Amino acid sequence: TSSHLAPPQDSKMVKMVRPTASATAVALLVGAIASGYASAFAPPISHHVRASTRPTASASASPAATATQIQMQNLLGGIFGGGGDASEKAVAKPNIPDVVVDPDYNVAIGFAAYGIFLVAIFQASLLGVVLGGLTLLFASFLVVQTNRLRFVFDETSFELKSGLSGELADTGENVVVGGANRWTYASFKNWDFLPSKDFPILVYFKETQTSADKWEEGPGQFDKVGGGQIHFFPAIAKVDQLEEQFRLRGCAKVDE
């Protein structure tokens, strides 16, 4: 029979095979237990994420991490002079365009009407002709000045310019205290309309840009409170626009 024909098996080989089989079984059991523990504590994998997608550094950063980075930047900026809050965006200062105030002929018209009234009330007498004539002459002067002069607001200063030729030009030095007819907004101490905004005849403002030794000259001698040089101009421009620009440019006013 086949059992008689089979070669005799080596007992040593049988003994070596059996321990190897049992060791393999033990190794498989240990591996299974280890993989079970690993899968139990591993983070869940989303099946909706494509295998080819890799999150970027900015996308993977949590809000808490971003806030921490901003705080660190602010702290380092305060220590080393970096300046500014990293979470704040730079806000550009609004650009206010230059403004040329529209002319206003109401004062000239008012003086012309008053001159005619004087002539009429005195029945064309010498007194009426003189008073009425001088008033009408002054009204004519105001018409010319209203047509010629322009009140201009630029980025830094308030200026009186000549616009008779259609182009704005320098008016030269101030006839009372000298210097250019241009004053920075920072130098303003006060401004107003006289006798009132509803019935404006003069534009008044006070500034400290003029040299202090000139403050006692001209109309400045009548206002010694707080120092500065005062100016008066006929209200030959729209006072509502003047008021708007004085306020918009931050010109100081005593009662505010």
SULKA-V492962 format. One record per backbone hydrogen bond with DSSP energy under -1.0 kcal/mol. NH is the residue of the N-H (numbers start at 1). CO is the residue of the C=O. If there is no record, write none. Layout:
nh=(NH & NH)
co=(CO & CO)
This chain:
nh=(5 & 6 & 14 & 15 & 16 & 17 & 18 & 19 & 20 & 21 & 22 & 23 & 24 & 25 & 26 & 27 & 28 & 29 & 30 & 31 & 32 & 33 & 34 & 35 & 36 & 37 & 38 & 39 & 40 & 41 & 53 & 60 & 66 & 67 & 68 & 69 & 70 & 71 & 72 & 73 & 74 & 75 & 76 & 77 & 78 & 79 & 80 & 82 & 83 & 88 & 99 & 101 & 104 & 109 & 110 & 111 & 112 & 113 & 114 & 115 & 116 & 117 & 118 & 119 & 120 & 121 & 122 & 123 & 124 & 125 & 129 & 130 & 131 & 132 & 133 & 134 & 135 & 136 & 137 & 138 & 139 & 140 & 141 & 142 & 143 & 144 & 145 & 146 & 147 & 148 & 149 & 150 & 152 & 153 & 154 & 158 & 159 & 160 & 161 & 162 & 163 & 166 & 169 & 174 & 178 & 182 & 183 & 185 & 188 & 189 & 190 & 192 & 194 & 201 & 202 & 203 & 204 & 205 & 206 & 207 & 208 & 214 & 215 & 217 & 220 & 221 & 222 & 223 & 229 & 231 & 233 & 235 & 236 & 238 & 242 & 243 & 244 & 245 & 246 & 247 & 248 & 249 & 250 & 251 & 256)
co=(1 & 2 & 10 & 11 & 12 & 13 & 14 & 15 & 16 & 17 & 18 & 19 & 20 & 21 & 22 & 23 & 24 & 25 & 26 & 27 & 28 & 29 & 30 & 31 & 32 & 33 & 34 & 35 & 36 & 37 & 50 & 56 & 62 & 63 & 64 & 65 & 66 & 67 & 68 & 69 & 70 & 71 & 72 & 73 & 74 & 75 & 76 & 77 & 77 & 85 & 153 & 151 & 236 & 105 & 106 & 107 & 108 & 109 & 110 & 111 & 112 & 113 & 114 & 115 & 116 & 117 & 118 & 120 & 119 & 122 & 125 & 126 & 127 & 128 & 129 & 130 & 131 & 132 & 133 & 134 & 135 & 136 & 137 & 138 & 139 & 140 & 141 & 142 & 143 & 144 & 145 & 161 & 159 & 99 & 157 & 183 & 152 & 181 & 150 & 169 & 148 & 163 & 162 & 179 & 174 & 180 & 158 & 156 & 185 & 206 & 206 & 204 & 202 & 194 & 194 & 233 & 192 & 231 & 190 & 229 & 187 & 211 & 212 & 214 & 217 & 218 & 219 & 220 & 207 & 205 & 203 & 201 & 234 & 102 & 238 & 239 & 240 & 241 & 242 & 243 & 244 & 245 & 247 & 246 & 253)
